[in-house]
Amino acid sequence: MAKDHGPSVKNDEQYEALREKGMSKQKAARIANDPNSGKKGGEAEDYEDRSKEDLYQQAKKVGITGRSKMTKKELIKALRNN
């Protein structure tokens, strides 16, 4: 059972796990108090919903070679495998 850290820490179990990993009290409390922490997934759009130009720019950013000759499907595959 997680120790009660008072009203300043909302998720005592998560707080203790973070402290055991070596995080400072402040950082562990900040993460444990964030209602979105621990949830999977980001806010990014699916590749299929993006334009080819957006995919091209992302491929450029991560350094995928041959991107200028790729189709949208090829850009998606390259980004997923990068």
Biopython code that builds the backbone (N, CA, C, O; Angstrom):
import numpy as np
from Bio.PDB.StructureBuilder import StructureBuilder

atoms = [
    (1, "MET", "N", (0.848, -1.183, 0.000)),
    (1, "MET", "CA", (0.000, 0.000, 0.000)),
    (1, "MET", "C", (0.885, 1.235, 0.000)),
    (1, "MET", "O", (1.880, 1.292, 0.722)),
    (2, "ALA", "N", (0.533, 2.196, -0.787)),
    (2, "ALA", "CA", (1.303, 3.436, -0.879)),
    (2, "ALA", "C", (1.090, 4.290, 0.366)),
    (2, "ALA", "O", (-0.012, 4.374, 0.908)),
    (3, "LYS", "N", (2.152, 4.906, 0.790)),
    (3, "LYS", "CA", (2.112, 5.813, 1.940)),
    (3, "LYS", "C", (1.367, 7.087, 1.544)),
    (3, "LYS", "O", (1.470, 7.544, 0.406)),
    (4, "ASP", "N", (0.617, 7.658, 2.489)),
    (4, "ASP", "CA", (-0.119, 8.892, 2.217)),
    (4, "ASP", "C", (0.834, 10.075, 2.338)),
    (4, "ASP", "O", (1.396, 10.317, 3.406)),
    (5, "HIS", "N", (1.014, 10.803, 1.254)),
    (5, "HIS", "CA", (1.926, 11.946, 1.229)),
    (5, "HIS", "C", (1.193, 13.270, 1.410)),
    (5, "HIS", "O", (1.748, 14.338, 1.149)),
    (6, "GLY", "N", (-0.045, 13.194, 1.854)),
    (6, "GLY", "CA", (-0.804, 14.401, 2.125)),
    (6, "GLY", "C", (-1.517, 14.932, 0.900)),
    (6, "GLY", "O", (-1.452, 14.338, -0.176)),
    (7, "PRO", "N", (-2.201, 16.061, 1.069)),
    (7, "PRO", "CA", (-3.012, 16.609, -0.026)),
    (7, "PRO", "C", (-2.189, 17.200, -1.169)),
    (7, "PRO", "O", (-2.727, 17.483, -2.240)),
    (8, "SER", "N", (-0.885, 17.388, -0.946)),
    (8, "SER", "CA", (-0.070, 17.970, -2.012)),
    (8, "SER", "C", (0.294, 16.955, -3.093)),
    (8, "SER", "O", (0.750, 17.342, -4.169)),
    (9, "VAL", "N", (0.100, 15.658, -2.824)),
    (9, "VAL", "CA", (0.379, 14.614, -3.806)),
    (9, "VAL", "C", (-0.917, 13.861, -4.080)),
    (9, "VAL", "O", (-1.500, 13.259, -3.178)),
    (10, "LYS", "N", (-1.363, 13.902, -5.343)),
    (10, "LYS", "CA", (-2.644, 13.296, -5.718)),
    (10, "LYS", "C", (-2.560, 11.783, -5.919)),
    (10, "LYS", "O", (-3.505, 11.059, -5.604)),
    (11, "ASN", "N", (-1.425, 11.305, -6.445)),
    (11, "ASN", "CA", (-1.269, 9.881, -6.725)),
    (11, "ASN", "C", (-0.048, 9.373, -5.955)),
    (11, "ASN", "O", (1.076, 9.407, -6.457)),
    (12, "ASP", "N", (-0.287, 8.904, -4.737)),
    (12, "ASP", "CA", (0.808, 8.482, -3.866)),
    (12, "ASP", "C", (1.605, 7.316, -4.433)),
    (12, "ASP", "O", (2.829, 7.276, -4.309)),
    (13, "GLU", "N", (0.909, 6.366, -5.057)),
    (13, "GLU", "CA", (1.582, 5.190, -5.614)),
    (13, "GLU", "C", (2.553, 5.592, -6.735)),
    (13, "GLU", "O", (3.694, 5.133, -6.772)),
    (14, "GLN", "N", (2.094, 6.437, -7.625)),
    (14, "GLN", "CA", (2.944, 6.897, -8.723)),
    (14, "GLN", "C", (4.108, 7.728, -8.170)),
    (14, "GLN", "O", (5.238, 7.607, -8.643)),
    (15, "TYR", "N", (3.837, 8.554, -7.190)),
    (15, "TYR", "CA", (4.870, 9.382, -6.560)),
    (15, "TYR", "C", (5.988, 8.502, -5.999)),
    (15, "TYR", "O", (7.166, 8.765, -6.241)),
    (16, "GLU", "N", (5.621, 7.460, -5.250)),
    (16, "GLU", "CA", (6.624, 6.574, -4.666)),
    (16, "GLU", "C", (7.433, 5.856, -5.735)),
    (16, "GLU", "O", (8.646, 5.704, -5.592)),
    (17, "ALA", "N", (6.780, 5.413, -6.802)),
    (17, "ALA", "CA", (7.495, 4.725, -7.885)),
    (17, "ALA", "C", (8.510, 5.656, -8.537)),
    (17, "ALA", "O", (9.624, 5.241, -8.860)),
    (18, "LEU", "N", (8.128, 6.903, -8.729)),
    (18, "LEU", "CA", (9.045, 7.878, -9.337)),
    (18, "LEU", "C", (10.208, 8.191, -8.407)),
    (18, "LEU", "O", (11.341, 8.343, -8.865)),
    (19, "ARG", "N", (9.945, 8.288, -7.114)),
    (19, "ARG", "CA", (11.011, 8.553, -6.134)),
    (19, "ARG", "C", (11.998, 7.388, -6.104)),
    (19, "ARG", "O", (13.205, 7.594, -5.983)),
    (20, "GLU", "N", (11.476, 6.156, -6.216)),
    (20, "GLU", "CA", (12.342, 4.974, -6.229)),
    (20, "GLU", "C", (13.245, 4.955, -7.464)),
    (20, "GLU", "O", (14.337, 4.388, -7.434)),
    (21, "LYS", "N", (12.783, 5.576, -8.543)),
    (21, "LYS", "CA", (13.596, 5.674, -9.762)),
    (21, "LYS", "C", (14.630, 6.782, -9.660)),
    (21, "LYS", "O", (15.451, 6.948, -10.562)),
    (22, "GLY", "N", (14.600, 7.553, -8.557)),
    (22, "GLY", "CA", (15.609, 8.575, -8.338)),
    (22, "GLY", "C", (15.187, 9.992, -8.650)),
    (22, "GLY", "O", (16.027, 10.892, -8.640)),
    (23, "MET", "N", (13.928, 10.221, -8.924)),
    (23, "MET", "CA", (13.478, 11.584, -9.218)),
    (23, "MET", "C", (13.408, 12.405, -7.935)),
    (23, "MET", "O", (13.197, 11.871, -6.846)),
    (24, "SER", "N", (13.588, 13.707, -8.089)),
    (24, "SER", "CA", (13.478, 14.606, -6.941)),
    (24, "SER", "C", (12.035, 14.625, -6.447)),
    (24, "SER", "O", (11.115, 14.248, -7.172)),
    (25, "LYS", "N", (11.850, 15.068, -5.206)),
    (25, "LYS", "CA", (10.510, 15.152, -4.640)),
    (25, "LYS", "C", (9.623, 16.074, -5.475)),
    (25, "LYS", "O", (8.455, 15.771, -5.720)),
    (26, "GLN", "N", (10.182, 17.193, -5.905)),
    (26, "GLN", "CA", (9.400, 18.165, -6.666)),
    (26, "GLN", "C", (8.943, 17.599, -8.013)),
    (26, "GLN", "O", (7.780, 17.736, -8.394)),
    (27, "LYS", "N", (9.882, 16.958, -8.730)),
    (27, "LYS", "CA", (9.543, 16.423, -10.043)),
    (27, "LYS", "C", (8.549, 15.264, -9.914)),
    (27, "LYS", "O", (7.603, 15.167, -10.695)),
    (28, "ALA", "N", (8.764, 14.399, -8.939)),
    (28, "ALA", "CA", (7.856, 13.266, -8.730)),
    (28, "ALA", "C", (6.448, 13.763, -8.388)),
    (28, "ALA", "O", (5.462, 13.223, -8.889)),
    (29, "ALA", "N", (6.351, 14.791, -7.536)),
    (29, "ALA", "CA", (5.047, 15.338, -7.170)),
    (29, "ALA", "C", (4.370, 15.983, -8.366)),
    (29, "ALA", "O", (3.161, 15.841, -8.549)),
    (30, "ARG", "N", (5.146, 16.697, -9.188)),
    (30, "ARG", "CA", (4.584, 17.363, -10.369)),
    (30, "ARG", "C", (3.981, 16.329, -11.326)),
    (30, "ARG", "O", (2.888, 16.530, -11.854)),
    (31, "ILE", "N", (4.693, 15.235, -11.543)),
    (31, "ILE", "CA", (4.198, 14.199, -12.446)),
    (31, "ILE", "C", (3.004, 13.472, -11.832)),
    (31, "ILE", "O", (2.014, 13.215, -12.517)),
    (32, "ALA", "N", (3.094, 13.141, -10.545)),
    (32, "ALA", "CA", (2.010, 12.414, -9.869)),
    (32, "ALA", "C", (0.734, 13.247, -9.791)),
    (32, "ALA", "O", (-0.360, 12.691, -9.706)),
    (33, "ASN", "N", (0.860, 14.561, -9.819)),
    (33, "ASN", "CA", (-0.309, 15.428, -9.739)),
    (33, "ASN", "C", (-0.914, 15.754, -11.097)),
    (33, "ASN", "O", (-1.993, 16.342, -11.161)),
    (34, "ASP", "N", (-0.245, 15.386, -12.181)),
    (34, "ASP", "CA", (-0.739, 15.664, -13.526)),
    (34, "ASP", "C", (-1.772, 14.599, -13.906)),
    (34, "ASP", "O", (-1.426, 13.420, -13.978)),
    (35, "PRO", "N", (-3.024, 14.980, -14.150)),
    (35, "PRO", "CA", (-4.050, 13.986, -14.462)),
    (35, "PRO", "C", (-3.796, 13.246, -15.777)),
    (35, "PRO", "O", (-4.375, 12.184, -16.004)),
    (36, "ASN", "N", (-2.947, 13.784, -16.638)),
    (36, "ASN", "CA", (-2.659, 13.126, -17.921)),
    (36, "ASN", "C", (-1.435, 12.236, -17.867)),
    (36, "ASN", "O", (-1.159, 11.524, -18.833)),
    (37, "SER", "N", (-0.688, 12.251, -16.768)),
    (37, "SER", "CA", (0.512, 11.422, -16.707)),
    (37, "SER", "C", (0.103, 9.956, -16.601)),
    (37, "SER", "O", (-0.893, 9.605, -15.969)),
    (38, "GLY", "N", (0.895, 9.133, -17.233)),
    (38, "GLY", "CA", (0.602, 7.714, -17.225)),
    (38, "GLY", "C", (-0.286, 7.252, -18.359)),
    (38, "GLY", "O", (-0.457, 6.050, -18.559)),
    (39, "LYS", "N", (-0.852, 8.179, -19.100)),
    (39, "LYS", "CA", (-1.683, 7.812, -20.239)),
    (39, "LYS", "C", (-0.786, 7.614, -21.452)),
    (39, "LYS", "O", (0.208, 8.317, -21.634)),
    (40, "LYS", "N", (-1.157, 6.654, -22.266)),
    (40, "LYS", "CA", (-0.371, 6.379, -23.460)),
    (40, "LYS", "C", (-0.855, 7.219, -24.622)),
    (40, "LYS", "O", (-2.009, 7.643, -24.684)),
    (41, "GLY", "N", (0.064, 7.443, -25.537)),
    (41, "GLY", "CA", (-0.296, 8.107, -26.773)),
    (41, "GLY", "C", (-0.190, 9.611, -26.717)),
    (41, "GLY", "O", (-0.423, 10.240, -25.685)),
    (42, "GLY", "N", (0.164, 10.161, -27.841)),
    (42, "GLY", "CA", (0.286, 11.602, -27.925)),
    (42, "GLY", "C", (-0.918, 12.207, -28.598)),
    (42, "GLY", "O", (-1.962, 11.573, -28.750)),
    (43, "GLU", "N", (-0.749, 13.421, -28.987)),
    (43, "GLU", "CA", (-1.840, 14.158, -29.612)),
    (43, "GLU", "C", (-1.649, 14.286, -31.123)),
    (43, "GLU", "O", (-2.411, 14.992, -31.783)),
    (44, "ALA", "N", (-0.647, 13.616, -31.671)),
    (44, "ALA", "CA", (-0.352, 13.751, -33.096)),
    (44, "ALA", "C", (-1.429, 13.078, -33.948)),
    (44, "ALA", "O", (-2.029, 12.078, -33.553)),
    (45, "GLU", "N", (-1.650, 13.651, -35.116)),
    (45, "GLU", "CA", (-2.593, 13.087, -36.088)),
    (45, "GLU", "C", (-2.032, 11.790, -36.648)),
    (45, "GLU", "O", (-0.817, 11.598, -36.696)),
    (46, "ASP", "N", (-2.920, 10.903, -37.071)),
    (46, "ASP", "CA", (-2.478, 9.707, -37.771)),
    (46, "ASP", "C", (-1.815, 10.125, -39.078)),
    (46, "ASP", "O", (-2.211, 11.110, -39.700)),
    (47, "TYR", "N", (-0.808, 9.369, -39.483)),
    (47, "TYR", "CA", (-0.118, 9.693, -40.741)),
    (47, "TYR", "C", (-1.096, 9.716, -41.913)),
    (47, "TYR", "O", (-0.975, 10.555, -42.806)),
    (48, "GLU", "N", (-2.063, 8.799, -41.915)),
    (48, "GLU", "CA", (-3.008, 8.728, -43.023)),
    (48, "GLU", "C", (-3.866, 9.984, -43.142)),
    (48, "GLU", "O", (-4.352, 10.304, -44.227)),
    (49, "ASP", "N", (-4.053, 10.693, -42.040)),
    (49, "ASP", "CA", (-4.869, 11.908, -42.049)),
    (49, "ASP", "C", (-4.078, 13.158, -42.414)),
    (49, "ASP", "O", (-4.658, 14.229, -42.588)),
    (50, "ARG", "N", (-2.771, 13.030, -42.531)),
    (50, "ARG", "CA", (-1.926, 14.181, -42.868)),
    (50, "ARG", "C", (-1.771, 14.307, -44.380)),
    (50, "ARG", "O", (-1.972, 13.349, -45.126)),
    (51, "SER", "N", (-1.411, 15.507, -44.810)),
    (51, "SER", "CA", (-1.182, 15.717, -46.241)),
    (51, "SER", "C", (0.197, 15.164, -46.615)),
    (51, "SER", "O", (1.053, 14.950, -45.756)),
    (52, "LYS", "N", (0.384, 14.942, -47.899)),
    (52, "LYS", "CA", (1.679, 14.453, -48.376)),
    (52, "LYS", "C", (2.769, 15.469, -48.034)),
    (52, "LYS", "O", (3.882, 15.085, -47.678)),
    (53, "GLU", "N", (2.459, 16.749, -48.139)),
    (53, "GLU", "CA", (3.432, 17.800, -47.824)),
    (53, "GLU", "C", (3.846, 17.746, -46.353)),
    (53, "GLU", "O", (5.027, 17.897, -46.036)),
    (54, "ASP", "N", (2.890, 17.533, -45.460)),
    (54, "ASP", "CA", (3.216, 17.400, -44.041)),
    (54, "ASP", "C", (4.128, 16.197, -43.804)),
    (54, "ASP", "O", (5.100, 16.280, -43.053)),
    (55, "LEU", "N", (3.806, 15.095, -44.445)),
    (55, "LEU", "CA", (4.629, 13.888, -44.306)),
    (55, "LEU", "C", (6.032, 14.122, -44.859)),
    (55, "LEU", "O", (7.023, 13.679, -44.278)),
    (56, "TYR", "N", (6.102, 14.823, -45.986)),
    (56, "TYR", "CA", (7.402, 15.151, -46.584)),
    (56, "TYR", "C", (8.237, 15.990, -45.612)),
    (56, "TYR", "O", (9.426, 15.729, -45.426)),
    (57, "GLN", "N", (7.617, 16.990, -44.999)),
    (57, "GLN", "CA", (8.338, 17.855, -44.057)),
    (57, "GLN", "C", (8.816, 17.066, -42.837)),
    (57, "GLN", "O", (9.919, 17.297, -42.340)),
    (58, "GLN", "N", (7.992, 16.142, -42.358)),
    (58, "GLN", "CA", (8.397, 15.300, -41.231)),
    (58, "GLN", "C", (9.550, 14.394, -41.628)),
    (58, "GLN", "O", (10.491, 14.208, -40.856)),
    (59, "ALA", "N", (9.483, 13.832, -42.821)),
    (59, "ALA", "CA", (10.560, 12.969, -43.317)),
    (59, "ALA", "C", (11.857, 13.767, -43.454)),
    (59, "ALA", "O", (12.939, 13.264, -43.148)),
    (60, "LYS", "N", (11.741, 15.000, -43.912)),
    (60, "LYS", "CA", (12.901, 15.882, -44.035)),
    (60, "LYS", "C", (13.508, 16.144, -42.659)),
    (60, "LYS", "O", (14.727, 16.116, -42.488)),
    (61, "LYS", "N", (12.637, 16.398, -41.682)),
    (61, "LYS", "CA", (13.081, 16.701, -40.318)),
    (61, "LYS", "C", (13.882, 15.546, -39.712)),
    (61, "LYS", "O", (14.872, 15.769, -39.015)),
    (62, "VAL", "N", (13.448, 14.314, -39.981)),
    (62, "VAL", "CA", (14.131, 13.158, -39.397)),
    (62, "VAL", "C", (15.210, 12.574, -40.304)),
    (62, "VAL", "O", (15.858, 11.591, -39.945)),
    (63, "GLY", "N", (15.404, 13.169, -41.470)),
    (63, "GLY", "CA", (16.522, 12.788, -42.338)),
    (63, "GLY", "C", (16.317, 11.575, -43.208)),
    (63, "GLY", "O", (17.270, 10.840, -43.469)),
    (64, "ILE", "N", (15.103, 11.342, -43.666)),
    (64, "ILE", "CA", (14.833, 10.215, -44.559)),
    (64, "ILE", "C", (15.279, 10.589, -45.967)),
    (64, "ILE", "O", (14.839, 11.594, -46.524)),
    (65, "THR", "N", (16.147, 9.775, -46.526)),
    (65, "THR", "CA", (16.663, 10.055, -47.868)),
    (65, "THR", "C", (15.708, 9.510, -48.924)),
    (65, "THR", "O", (14.990, 8.541, -48.676)),
    (66, "GLY", "N", (15.701, 10.127, -50.090)),
    (66, "GLY", "CA", (14.853, 9.708, -51.199)),
    (66, "GLY", "C", (13.406, 10.128, -51.049)),
    (66, "GLY", "O", (12.545, 9.669, -51.799)),
    (67, "ARG", "N", (13.128, 10.994, -50.090)),
    (67, "ARG", "CA", (11.745, 11.385, -49.785)),
    (67, "ARG", "C", (11.058, 12.132, -50.921)),
    (67, "ARG", "O", (9.838, 12.049, -51.061)),
    (68, "SER", "N", (11.821, 12.860, -51.736)),
    (68, "SER", "CA", (11.204, 13.664, -52.793)),
    (68, "SER", "C", (10.540, 12.810, -53.871)),
    (68, "SER", "O", (9.644, 13.282, -54.571)),
    (69, "LYS", "N", (10.970, 11.562, -54.008)),
    (69, "LYS", "CA", (10.396, 10.686, -55.030)),
    (69, "LYS", "C", (9.367, 9.715, -54.452)),
    (69, "LYS", "O", (8.816, 8.889, -55.180)),
    (70, "MET", "N", (9.104, 9.812, -53.139)),
    (70, "MET", "CA", (8.187, 8.873, -52.491)),
    (70, "MET", "C", (6.728, 9.296, -52.624)),
    (70, "MET", "O", (6.404, 10.484, -52.657)),
    (71, "THR", "N", (5.860, 8.293, -52.700)),
    (71, "THR", "CA", (4.421, 8.531, -52.652)),
    (71, "THR", "C", (4.029, 8.738, -51.184)),
    (71, "THR", "O", (4.843, 8.564, -50.277)),
    (72, "LYS", "N", (2.789, 9.103, -50.979)),
    (72, "LYS", "CA", (2.306, 9.298, -49.610)),
    (72, "LYS", "C", (2.432, 7.989, -48.816)),
    (72, "LYS", "O", (2.872, 8.001, -47.666)),
    (73, "LYS", "N", (2.047, 6.869, -49.427)),
    (73, "LYS", "CA", (2.156, 5.571, -48.754)),
    (73, "LYS", "C", (3.602, 5.240, -48.404)),
    (73, "LYS", "O", (3.878, 4.717, -47.325)),
    (74, "GLU", "N", (4.512, 5.539, -49.303)),
    (74, "GLU", "CA", (5.929, 5.270, -49.055)),
    (74, "GLU", "C", (6.479, 6.159, -47.937)),
    (74, "GLU", "O", (7.284, 5.713, -47.119)),
    (75, "LEU", "N", (6.039, 7.420, -47.910)),
    (75, "LEU", "CA", (6.463, 8.322, -46.839)),
    (75, "LEU", "C", (5.978, 7.804, -45.484)),
    (75, "LEU", "O", (6.724, 7.822, -44.505)),
    (76, "ILE", "N", (4.734, 7.345, -45.431)),
    (76, "ILE", "CA", (4.186, 6.804, -44.190)),
    (76, "ILE", "C", (5.011, 5.600, -43.732)),
    (76, "ILE", "O", (5.386, 5.500, -42.564)),
    (77, "LYS", "N", (5.284, 4.696, -44.662)),
    (77, "LYS", "CA", (6.065, 3.504, -44.324)),
    (77, "LYS", "C", (7.465, 3.881, -43.832)),
    (77, "LYS", "O", (7.951, 3.318, -42.851)),
    (78, "ALA", "N", (8.098, 4.814, -44.498)),
    (78, "ALA", "CA", (9.441, 5.255, -44.112)),
    (78, "ALA", "C", (9.436, 5.905, -42.734)),
    (78, "ALA", "O", (10.338, 5.669, -41.930)),
    (79, "LEU", "N", (8.424, 6.721, -42.461)),
    (79, "LEU", "CA", (8.343, 7.388, -41.151)),
    (79, "LEU", "C", (8.091, 6.369, -40.041)),
    (79, "LEU", "O", (8.639, 6.499, -38.946)),
    (80, "ARG", "N", (7.290, 5.385, -40.308)),
    (80, "ARG", "CA", (7.001, 4.367, -39.288)),
    (80, "ARG", "C", (8.205, 3.475, -39.027)),
    (80, "ARG", "O", (8.372, 2.972, -37.916)),
    (81, "ASN", "N", (9.028, 3.279, -40.013)),
    (81, "ASN", "CA", (10.185, 2.401, -39.858)),
    (81, "ASN", "C", (11.433, 3.133, -39.424)),
    (81, "ASN", "O", (12.481, 2.518, -39.226)),
    (82, "ASN", "N", (11.332, 4.429, -39.275)),
    (82, "ASN", "CA", (12.504, 5.231, -38.900)),
    (82, "ASN", "C", (12.757, 5.162, -37.424)),
    (82, "ASN", "O", (13.702, 5.777, -36.930)),
]
sb = StructureBuilder()
sb.init_structure("model")
sb.init_model(0)
sb.init_chain("A")
sb.init_seg("    ")
for serial, (resi, resn, name, xyz) in enumerate(atoms, 1):
    if name == "N":
        sb.init_residue(resn, " ", resi, " ")
    sb.init_atom(name, np.array(xyz, "f"), 0.0, 1.0, " ", f" {name:<3s}", serial, name[0])
structure = sb.get_structure()
